[in-house]
């Protein structure tokens, strides 16, 4: 089961990395006209929802556990003990 979670997590990370530059290109300048902001908002809405880094969950590489993770190593406390 943990392998399946890790595969899903890996796919989401790849998708988020793929669309990261596009998300950064979409302008967030407050001085733009409302028409330009609407066009940018439309471009932003056309991106896949799973491509957001907010949807990527930190999981342990070995167990797939979503909680108590050392972020730098991506290992849970259970594996460390």
N, CA, C and O atoms as CSV, one atom per row, in Angstrom:
chain,resi,resn,atom,element,x,y,z
A,1,UNK,N,N,0.824,-1.197,0.000
A,1,UNK,CA,C,0.000,0.000,0.000
A,1,UNK,C,C,0.866,1.259,0.000
A,1,UNK,O,O,0.527,2.247,-0.652
A,2,UNK,N,N,1.981,1.226,0.728
A,2,UNK,CA,C,2.824,2.413,0.807
A,2,UNK,C,C,3.469,2.719,-0.540
A,2,UNK,O,O,3.722,3.881,-0.858
A,3,UNK,N,N,3.738,1.681,-1.334
A,3,UNK,CA,C,4.324,1.905,-2.651
A,3,UNK,C,C,3.358,2.675,-3.540
A,3,UNK,O,O,3.765,3.557,-4.296
A,4,UNK,N,N,2.085,2.337,-3.445
A,4,UNK,CA,C,1.071,3.025,-4.244
A,4,UNK,C,C,0.988,4.504,-3.859
A,4,UNK,O,O,0.854,5.374,-4.719
A,5,UNK,N,N,1.069,4.775,-2.550
A,5,UNK,CA,C,1.036,6.163,-2.081
A,5,UNK,C,C,2.263,6.928,-2.552
A,5,UNK,O,O,2.167,8.089,-2.953
A,6,UNK,N,N,3.404,6.276,-2.502
A,6,UNK,CA,C,4.634,6.934,-2.934
A,6,UNK,C,C,4.628,7.207,-4.430
A,6,UNK,O,O,5.152,8.228,-4.875
A,7,UNK,N,N,4.045,6.310,-5.207
A,7,UNK,CA,C,3.947,6.534,-6.649
A,7,UNK,C,C,3.047,7.728,-6.929
A,7,UNK,O,O,3.372,8.576,-7.760
A,8,UNK,N,N,1.903,7.795,-6.226
A,8,UNK,CA,C,1.005,8.935,-6.393
A,8,UNK,C,C,1.675,10.233,-5.984
A,8,UNK,O,O,1.548,11.250,-6.665
A,9,UNK,N,N,2.388,10.192,-4.870
A,9,UNK,CA,C,3.105,11.367,-4.377
A,9,UNK,C,C,4.162,11.805,-5.387
A,9,UNK,O,O,4.318,12.997,-5.652
A,10,UNK,N,N,4.876,10.850,-5.942
A,10,UNK,CA,C,5.916,11.166,-6.928
A,10,UNK,C,C,5.308,11.791,-8.188
A,10,UNK,O,O,5.859,12.745,-8.737
A,11,UNK,N,N,4.182,11.257,-8.640
A,11,UNK,CA,C,3.512,11.813,-9.831
A,11,UNK,C,C,3.051,13.246,-9.581
A,11,UNK,O,O,3.169,14.106,-10.454
A,12,UNK,N,N,2.521,13.495,-8.376
A,12,UNK,CA,C,2.075,14.853,-8.051
A,12,UNK,C,C,3.248,15.817,-7.991
A,12,UNK,O,O,3.141,16.958,-8.439
A,13,UNK,N,N,4.363,15.364,-7.440
A,13,UNK,CA,C,5.549,16.220,-7.377
A,13,UNK,C,C,6.056,16.551,-8.781
A,13,UNK,O,O,6.445,17.689,-9.044
A,14,UNK,N,N,6.057,15.580,-9.671
A,14,UNK,CA,C,6.485,15.831,-11.055
A,14,UNK,C,C,5.549,16.808,-11.753
A,14,UNK,O,O,5.997,17.710,-12.461
A,15,UNK,N,N,4.246,16.625,-11.550
A,15,UNK,CA,C,3.262,17.507,-12.175
A,15,UNK,C,C,3.394,18.932,-11.641
A,15,UNK,O,O,3.300,19.894,-12.404
A,16,UNK,N,N,3.609,19.069,-10.339
A,16,UNK,CA,C,3.770,20.397,-9.744
A,16,UNK,C,C,5.036,21.074,-10.255
A,16,UNK,O,O,5.038,22.278,-10.509
A,17,UNK,N,N,6.101,20.312,-10.406
A,17,UNK,CA,C,7.344,20.886,-10.924
A,17,UNK,C,C,7.194,21.296,-12.383
A,17,UNK,O,O,7.776,22.291,-12.815
A,18,UNK,N,N,6.417,20.533,-13.137
A,18,UNK,CA,C,6.211,20.829,-14.554
A,18,UNK,C,C,5.498,22.173,-14.748
A,18,UNK,O,O,5.857,22.952,-15.632
A,19,UNK,N,N,4.493,22.433,-13.918
A,19,UNK,CA,C,3.688,23.643,-14.077
A,19,UNK,C,C,4.153,24.800,-13.195
A,19,UNK,O,O,3.520,25.855,-13.185
A,20,UNK,N,N,5.239,24.620,-12.462
A,20,UNK,CA,C,5.698,25.672,-11.550
A,20,UNK,C,C,6.060,26.952,-12.294
A,20,UNK,O,O,5.678,28.041,-11.867
A,21,UNK,N,N,6.784,26.836,-13.388
A,21,UNK,CA,C,7.182,28.031,-14.143
A,21,UNK,C,C,5.976,28.741,-14.747
A,21,UNK,O,O,5.930,29.970,-14.792
A,22,UNK,N,N,5.010,27.971,-15.206
A,22,UNK,CA,C,3.808,28.582,-15.782
A,22,UNK,C,C,3.045,29.344,-14.703
A,22,UNK,O,O,2.537,30.438,-14.946
A,23,UNK,N,N,2.969,28.756,-13.508
A,23,UNK,CA,C,2.279,29.446,-12.411
A,23,UNK,C,C,2.996,30.730,-12.022
A,23,UNK,O,O,2.351,31.714,-11.660
A,24,UNK,N,N,4.307,30.729,-12.092
A,24,UNK,CA,C,5.066,31.935,-11.753
A,24,UNK,C,C,4.937,33.008,-12.829
A,24,UNK,O,O,4.986,34.200,-12.528
A,25,UNK,N,N,4.771,32.582,-14.094
A,25,UNK,CA,C,4.650,33.549,-15.185
A,25,UNK,C,C,3.343,34.325,-15.121
A,25,UNK,O,O,3.284,35.490,-15.516
A,26,UNK,N,N,2.298,33.674,-14.621
A,26,UNK,CA,C,1.010,34.348,-14.541
A,26,UNK,C,C,1.158,35.525,-13.582
A,26,UNK,O,O,1.509,35.361,-12.414
A,27,UNK,N,N,0.887,36.688,-14.098
A,27,UNK,CA,C,1.209,37.931,-13.397
A,27,UNK,C,C,0.295,38.155,-12.190
A,27,UNK,O,O,-0.908,37.901,-12.257
A,28,UNK,N,N,0.871,38.626,-11.102
A,28,UNK,CA,C,0.126,38.964,-9.890
A,28,UNK,C,C,0.265,40.442,-9.561
A,28,UNK,O,O,0.160,40.844,-8.402
A,29,UNK,N,N,0.501,41.236,-10.578
A,29,UNK,CA,C,0.725,42.670,-10.390
A,29,UNK,C,C,-0.599,43.378,-10.084
A,29,UNK,O,O,-1.537,43.250,-10.870
A,30,UNK,N,N,-0.714,44.120,-8.973
A,30,UNK,CA,C,-1.968,44.790,-8.628
A,30,UNK,C,C,-2.265,46.012,-9.499
A,30,UNK,O,O,-3.389,46.514,-9.480
A,31,UNK,N,N,-1.277,46.503,-10.264
A,31,UNK,CA,C,-1.488,47.695,-11.077
A,31,UNK,C,C,-2.079,47.390,-12.451
A,31,UNK,O,O,-2.295,48.312,-13.237
A,32,UNK,N,N,-2.343,46.134,-12.757
A,32,UNK,CA,C,-2.898,45.772,-14.056
A,32,UNK,C,C,-4.366,46.173,-14.160
A,32,UNK,O,O,-5.056,46.344,-13.155
A,33,UNK,N,N,-4.815,46.316,-15.382
A,33,UNK,CA,C,-6.230,46.608,-15.592
A,33,UNK,C,C,-7.050,45.364,-15.280
A,33,UNK,O,O,-6.516,44.257,-15.206
A,34,UNK,N,N,-8.340,45.554,-15.102
A,34,UNK,CA,C,-9.195,44.420,-14.748
A,34,UNK,C,C,-9.273,43.404,-15.889
A,34,UNK,O,O,-9.412,42.206,-15.640
A,35,UNK,N,N,-9.185,43.872,-17.143
A,35,UNK,CA,C,-9.214,42.939,-18.276
A,35,UNK,C,C,-7.989,42.015,-18.265
A,35,UNK,O,O,-8.103,40.811,-18.492
A,36,UNK,N,N,-6.838,42.591,-18.002
A,36,UNK,CA,C,-5.619,41.780,-17.957
A,36,UNK,C,C,-5.668,40.798,-16.786
A,36,UNK,O,O,-5.239,39.652,-16.914
A,37,UNK,N,N,-6.188,41.247,-15.653
A,37,UNK,CA,C,-6.303,40.358,-14.500
A,37,UNK,C,C,-7.266,39.212,-14.783
A,37,UNK,O,O,-7.036,38.078,-14.361
A,38,UNK,N,N,-8.347,39.516,-15.501
A,38,UNK,CA,C,-9.304,38.468,-15.859
A,38,UNK,C,C,-8.679,37.443,-16.791
A,38,UNK,O,O,-8.927,36.245,-16.656
A,39,UNK,N,N,-7.864,37.910,-17.740
A,39,UNK,CA,C,-7.182,36.984,-18.643
A,39,UNK,C,C,-6.201,36.095,-17.875
A,39,UNK,O,O,-6.108,34.895,-18.129
A,40,UNK,N,N,-5.478,36.697,-16.938
A,40,UNK,CA,C,-4.544,35.913,-16.128
A,40,UNK,C,C,-5.281,34.900,-15.253
A,40,UNK,O,O,-4.837,33.762,-15.098
A,41,UNK,N,N,-6.399,35.322,-14.690
A,41,UNK,CA,C,-7.197,34.421,-13.868
A,41,UNK,C,C,-7.734,33.247,-14.699
A,41,UNK,O,O,-7.813,32.116,-14.219
A,42,UNK,N,N,-8.100,33.537,-15.947
A,42,UNK,CA,C,-8.587,32.485,-16.846
A,42,UNK,C,C,-7.465,31.489,-17.156
A,42,UNK,O,O,-7.691,30.279,-17.156
A,43,UNK,N,N,-6.259,31.997,-17.420
A,43,UNK,CA,C,-5.115,31.107,-17.666
A,43,UNK,C,C,-4.824,30.243,-16.440
A,43,UNK,O,O,-4.521,29.056,-16.558
A,44,UNK,N,N,-4.920,30.853,-15.277
A,44,UNK,CA,C,-4.655,30.145,-14.037
A,44,UNK,C,C,-5.689,29.043,-13.800
A,44,UNK,O,O,-5.352,27.971,-13.298
A,45,UNK,N,N,-6.948,29.307,-14.161
A,45,UNK,CA,C,-8.003,28.314,-13.945
A,45,UNK,C,C,-7.897,27.142,-14.909
A,45,UNK,O,O,-8.454,26.078,-14.640
A,46,UNK,N,N,-7.202,27.310,-16.015
A,46,UNK,CA,C,-7.051,26.233,-16.987
A,46,UNK,C,C,-5.947,25.241,-16.616
A,46,UNK,O,O,-5.855,24.168,-17.213
A,47,UNK,N,N,-5.113,25.590,-15.638
A,47,UNK,CA,C,-4.072,24.666,-15.195
A,47,UNK,C,C,-4.712,23.534,-14.380
A,47,UNK,O,O,-5.736,23.747,-13.729
A,48,UNK,N,N,-4.129,22.355,-14.409
A,48,UNK,CA,C,-4.691,21.259,-13.609
A,48,UNK,C,C,-4.581,21.542,-12.114
A,48,UNK,O,O,-3.588,22.108,-11.656
A,49,UNK,N,N,-5.580,21.157,-11.370
A,49,UNK,CA,C,-5.592,21.432,-9.932
A,49,UNK,C,C,-4.509,20.670,-9.194
A,49,UNK,O,O,-3.960,21.158,-8.206
A,50,UNK,N,N,-4.206,19.487,-9.666
A,50,UNK,CA,C,-3.194,18.674,-8.986
A,50,UNK,C,C,-1.787,19.198,-9.215
A,50,UNK,O,O,-0.832,18.670,-8.644
A,51,UNK,N,N,-1.643,20.229,-10.042
A,51,UNK,CA,C,-0.310,20.766,-10.322
A,51,UNK,C,C,0.128,21.807,-9.293
A,51,UNK,O,O,1.184,22.419,-9.447
A,52,UNK,N,N,-0.659,22.009,-8.268
A,52,UNK,CA,C,-0.308,22.966,-7.220
A,52,UNK,C,C,0.547,22.290,-6.154
A,52,UNK,O,O,0.275,21.153,-5.768
A,53,UNK,N,N,1.587,22.988,-5.672
A,53,UNK,CA,C,2.427,22.421,-4.626
A,53,UNK,C,C,1.677,22.314,-3.303
A,53,UNK,O,O,2.109,21.584,-2.410
A,54,UNK,N,N,0.570,23.022,-3.163
A,54,UNK,CA,C,-0.220,22.913,-1.941
A,54,UNK,C,C,-0.868,21.542,-1.818
A,54,UNK,O,O,-1.208,21.119,-0.713
A,55,UNK,N,N,-1.043,20.844,-2.929
A,55,UNK,CA,C,-1.655,19.523,-2.915
A,55,UNK,C,C,-0.650,18.389,-2.738
A,55,UNK,O,O,-1.037,17.230,-2.593
A,56,UNK,N,N,0.619,18.717,-2.750
A,56,UNK,CA,C,1.644,17.697,-2.539
A,56,UNK,C,C,1.766,17.453,-1.039
A,56,UNK,O,O,1.948,18.387,-0.258
A,57,UNK,N,N,1.665,16.197,-0.654
A,57,UNK,CA,C,1.725,15.823,0.760
A,57,UNK,C,C,3.107,15.256,1.072
A,57,UNK,O,O,3.643,14.455,0.306
A,58,UNK,N,N,3.673,15.673,2.189
A,58,UNK,CA,C,4.965,15.118,2.598
A,58,UNK,C,C,4.723,13.712,3.127
A,58,UNK,O,O,3.948,13.524,4.064
A,59,UNK,N,N,5.381,12.729,2.532
A,59,UNK,CA,C,5.225,11.339,2.947
A,59,UNK,C,C,6.586,10.694,3.145
A,59,UNK,O,O,7.577,11.089,2.531
A,60,UNK,N,N,6.612,9.707,4.005
A,60,UNK,CA,C,7.829,8.933,4.241
A,60,UNK,C,C,8.113,8.088,3.004
A,60,UNK,O,O,7.200,7.501,2.422
A,61,UNK,N,N,9.359,8.029,2.613
A,61,UNK,CA,C,9.733,7.237,1.439
A,61,UNK,C,C,9.587,5.745,1.677
A,61,UNK,O,O,9.330,4.993,0.736
A,62,UNK,N,N,9.747,5.303,2.918
A,62,UNK,CA,C,9.740,3.873,3.212
A,62,UNK,C,C,8.357,3.350,3.573
A,62,UNK,O,O,7.954,2.287,3.100
A,63,UNK,N,N,7.623,4.093,4.412
A,63,UNK,CA,C,6.338,3.596,4.904
A,63,UNK,C,C,5.141,4.272,4.253
A,63,UNK,O,O,4.039,3.727,4.296
A,64,UNK,N,N,5.324,5.436,3.655
A,64,UNK,CA,C,4.206,6.174,3.083
A,64,UNK,C,C,3.423,6.947,4.121
A,64,UNK,O,O,2.360,7.490,3.821
A,65,UNK,N,N,3.932,7.003,5.331
A,65,UNK,CA,C,3.248,7.686,6.438
A,65,UNK,C,C,3.230,9.199,6.194
A,65,UNK,O,O,4.263,9.781,5.864
A,66,UNK,N,N,2.045,9.851,6.355
A,66,UNK,CA,C,1.950,11.279,6.061
A,66,UNK,C,C,2.275,12.203,7.230
A,66,UNK,O,O,2.352,13.417,7.046
A,67,UNK,N,N,2.468,11.651,8.431
A,67,UNK,CA,C,2.694,12.506,9.596
A,67,UNK,C,C,4.045,12.231,10.233
A,67,UNK,O,O,4.653,11.180,10.032
A,68,UNK,N,N,4.493,13.207,11.005
A,68,UNK,CA,C,5.768,13.163,11.737
A,68,UNK,C,C,6.930,12.815,10.815
A,68,UNK,O,O,7.617,11.809,10.993
A,69,UNK,N,N,7.127,13.680,9.825
A,69,UNK,CA,C,8.145,13.475,8.803
A,69,UNK,C,C,9.295,14.457,9.023
A,69,UNK,O,O,9.070,15.644,9.259
A,70,UNK,N,N,10.523,13.953,8.944
A,70,UNK,CA,C,11.672,14.841,8.837
A,70,UNK,C,C,11.724,15.306,7.391
A,70,UNK,O,O,12.005,14.517,6.488
A,71,UNK,N,N,11.452,16.586,7.171
A,71,UNK,CA,C,11.273,17.091,5.816
A,71,UNK,C,C,12.538,16.977,4.971
A,71,UNK,O,O,12.452,16.690,3.776
A,72,UNK,N,N,13.693,17.191,5.558
A,72,UNK,CA,C,14.938,17.171,4.792
A,72,UNK,C,C,15.241,15.768,4.264
A,72,UNK,O,O,15.715,15.609,3.139
A,73,UNK,N,N,14.962,14.748,5.089
A,73,UNK,CA,C,15.256,13.370,4.693
A,73,UNK,C,C,14.049,12.631,4.126
A,73,UNK,O,O,14.207,11.588,3.492
A,74,UNK,N,N,12.841,13.159,4.345
A,74,UNK,CA,C,11.584,12.527,3.960
A,74,UNK,C,C,11.451,11.145,4.583
A,74,UNK,O,O,11.067,10.184,3.917
A,75,UNK,N,N,11.776,11.059,5.878
A,75,UNK,CA,C,11.684,9.813,6.625
A,75,UNK,C,C,10.851,10.086,7.884
A,75,UNK,O,O,11.007,11.125,8.525
A,76,UNK,N,N,9.974,9.151,8.228
A,76,UNK,CA,C,9.140,9.340,9.413
A,76,UNK,C,C,9.911,8.967,10.673
A,76,UNK,O,O,10.960,8.325,10.617
A,77,UNK,N,N,9.364,9.383,11.804
A,77,UNK,CA,C,9.986,9.086,13.094
A,77,UNK,C,C,9.981,7.594,13.402
A,77,UNK,O,O,10.852,7.106,14.121
A,78,UNK,N,N,9.016,6.876,12.869
A,78,UNK,CA,C,8.927,5.429,13.105
A,78,UNK,C,C,10.117,4.713,12.484
A,78,UNK,O,O,10.656,3.778,13.077
A,79,UNK,N,N,10.527,5.137,11.310
A,79,UNK,CA,C,11.668,4.518,10.628
A,79,UNK,C,C,12.959,4.845,11.353
A,79,UNK,O,O,13.860,4.010,11.433
A,80,UNK,N,N,13.051,6.060,11.882
A,80,UNK,CA,C,14.269,6.501,12.545
A,80,UNK,C,C,14.498,5.712,13.832
A,80,UNK,O,O,15.633,5.359,14.151
A,81,UNK,N,N,13.403,5.431,14.584
A,81,UNK,CA,C,13.551,4.724,15.877
A,81,UNK,C,C,13.923,3.297,15.704
A,81,UNK,O,O,14.083,2.577,16.690
